[in-house]
Amino acid sequence: MLYKERTKRLYDTQLRGPKEFQVGDRVLLFNARLKLFPGKLRSRCSGPFMVTQVFPHGVVEISNAQTKSFKVNGHLLKLYLGGVVERTKLLIKLEDP
């Protein structure tokens, strides 16, 4: 009985509270379907998406510029902290000496 109480207390200290999102936050959406296609370095998150509305019980409505808005569970989202990524190509010409 004492062991169960101690392990429960340890487990409860490591629990995190529910994620809370605000309208206007940028988030990444976890894509569980990518588990079927193993890729060691492939990101399992897609996005960033914009939070348009927050509902009770952890439901969040997100939208992207190309897609319509849709509702997802808040457990599948995480905050996007990155900025705009500029992708540039670097061309190196190799010449024979």
Summary of the structure (lengths in Angstrom):
residues: 97
radius of gyration: 20.6
end to end distance: 77.9
largest distance: 77.9
contacts: 172
relative contact order: 0.20
helix: 25%
strand: 28%
